[in-house]
Amino acid sequence: MNIALIKPSEENKAKFIEMLDEWKHDIETNHTNPSPRRIFRS
């Protein structure tokens, strides 16, 4: 399966950031699968 990252539109930017925050919180709280870590690198 090929996965491609796409840039969210301004219309969906807030929802996208919320999703990433929830995902990061779940990883830290429940020690779930951290893949792909690249998203969280700054």
Residue frames as a rotation matrix with the C-alpha (Angstrom) as fourth column:
MET 1
0.587 0.809 0.000 0.00
0.809 -0.587 0.000 0.00
0.000 0.000 -1.000 0.00
ASN 2
-0.514 -0.706 0.487 1.34
0.697 -0.675 -0.243 3.42
0.500 0.214 0.839 -0.93
ILE 3
0.446 0.587 -0.676 0.65
0.858 -0.495 0.137 6.29
-0.254 -0.641 -0.724 1.42
ALA 4
-0.356 -0.518 0.778 1.07
0.685 -0.711 -0.159 9.91
0.635 0.476 0.608 0.44
LEU 5
-0.332 0.204 -0.921 0.96
0.736 -0.554 -0.388 12.93
-0.590 -0.807 0.034 2.71
ILE 6
-0.090 0.368 0.926 -1.17
0.796 -0.532 0.288 15.76
0.598 0.763 -0.245 1.45
LYS 7
-0.980 -0.199 -0.027 -1.43
0.182 -0.826 -0.534 19.36
0.084 -0.528 0.845 2.56
PRO 8
-0.231 0.957 -0.173 -4.86
0.924 0.160 -0.348 20.04
-0.305 -0.240 -0.921 4.09
SER 9
-0.138 0.281 0.950 -6.86
0.567 -0.764 0.308 22.92
0.812 0.581 -0.054 2.73
GLU 10
-0.875 -0.138 0.464 -7.36
-0.218 -0.743 -0.633 25.99
0.432 -0.655 0.619 4.90
GLU 11
0.045 0.994 0.103 -10.97
-0.749 -0.035 0.662 24.84
0.661 -0.107 0.743 5.27
ASN 12
0.776 0.264 -0.573 -9.87
0.025 0.894 0.447 21.57
0.630 -0.361 0.687 6.94
LYS 13
-0.164 -0.977 0.140 -6.73
-0.142 -0.117 -0.983 22.77
0.976 -0.181 -0.120 8.71
ALA 14
-0.214 0.125 0.969 -8.29
-0.949 -0.261 -0.176 23.02
0.231 -0.957 0.175 12.20
LYS 15
0.808 0.564 0.169 -9.74
-0.586 0.800 0.130 19.50
-0.062 -0.204 0.977 11.96
PHE 16
0.588 -0.676 -0.443 -6.41
0.083 0.596 -0.799 18.15
0.804 0.433 0.407 10.75
ILE 17
-0.404 -0.755 0.516 -4.51
-0.444 -0.331 -0.833 19.72
0.800 -0.566 -0.201 13.66
GLU 18
0.154 0.559 0.815 -7.12
-0.987 0.119 0.105 18.43
-0.038 -0.821 0.570 16.11
MET 19
0.929 0.178 -0.325 -6.73
-0.238 0.958 -0.158 14.92
0.283 0.224 0.932 14.69
LEU 20
0.128 -0.966 -0.223 -2.93
0.076 0.234 -0.969 15.07
0.989 0.107 0.103 15.10
ASP 21
-0.394 -0.219 0.893 -3.27
-0.789 -0.417 -0.451 16.34
0.471 -0.882 -0.009 18.69
GLU 22
0.564 0.681 0.466 -5.67
-0.816 0.545 0.191 13.49
-0.124 -0.488 0.864 19.54
TRP 23
0.805 -0.324 -0.498 -3.39
0.002 0.840 -0.543 10.96
0.594 0.435 0.677 17.88
LYS 24
-0.225 -0.955 0.195 -0.33
-0.191 -0.153 -0.970 12.21
0.955 -0.256 -0.148 19.76
HIS 25
-0.153 0.262 0.953 -2.23
-0.978 -0.179 -0.108 12.19
0.143 -0.948 0.284 23.06
ASP 26
0.857 0.515 0.001 -3.35
-0.514 0.854 0.081 8.59
0.041 -0.070 0.997 22.44
ILE 27
0.438 -0.783 -0.441 0.22
0.098 0.530 -0.843 7.51
0.893 0.326 0.309 21.69
GLU 28
-0.484 -0.689 0.539 1.54
-0.412 -0.364 -0.835 9.13
0.772 -0.626 -0.108 24.87
THR 29
-0.078 0.564 0.822 -1.32
-0.997 -0.050 -0.061 8.02
0.007 -0.825 0.566 27.13
ASN 30
0.752 0.539 0.380 -2.01
-0.534 0.836 -0.130 4.48
-0.387 -0.105 0.916 25.89
HIS 31
-0.249 -0.952 0.177 1.41
-0.524 0.287 0.802 3.67
-0.814 0.107 -0.571 24.40
THR 32
0.701 0.558 0.444 -0.20
0.117 0.524 -0.844 2.82
-0.704 0.643 0.302 21.08
ASN 33
0.218 -0.610 0.762 1.58
0.939 0.344 0.007 2.43
-0.266 0.713 0.648 17.75
PRO 34
0.177 -0.199 -0.964 3.55
0.170 -0.958 0.229 5.65
-0.969 -0.205 -0.136 17.12
SER 35
-0.692 -0.465 0.552 3.88
0.590 0.076 0.804 5.14
-0.416 0.882 0.222 13.34
PRO 36
0.304 -0.864 0.401 4.47
0.754 -0.039 -0.656 7.34
0.583 0.501 0.640 11.45
ARG 37
0.245 -0.301 -0.922 6.61
0.840 -0.409 0.356 9.36
-0.484 -0.862 0.153 13.86
ARG 38
-0.630 -0.579 0.517 7.71
0.772 -0.538 0.339 11.68
0.082 0.613 0.786 11.07
ILE 39
0.177 0.796 0.579 4.46
0.585 -0.558 0.589 13.69
0.792 0.234 -0.564 11.43
PHE 40
0.898 0.270 -0.349 5.40
0.431 -0.368 0.824 14.73
0.094 -0.890 -0.446 14.96
ARG 41
-0.077 -0.983 -0.169 8.97
0.956 -0.121 0.266 15.83
-0.282 -0.141 0.949 14.21
SER 42
0.886 0.359 -0.294 9.55
0.297 -0.926 -0.235 19.56
-0.356 0.121 -0.927 14.09
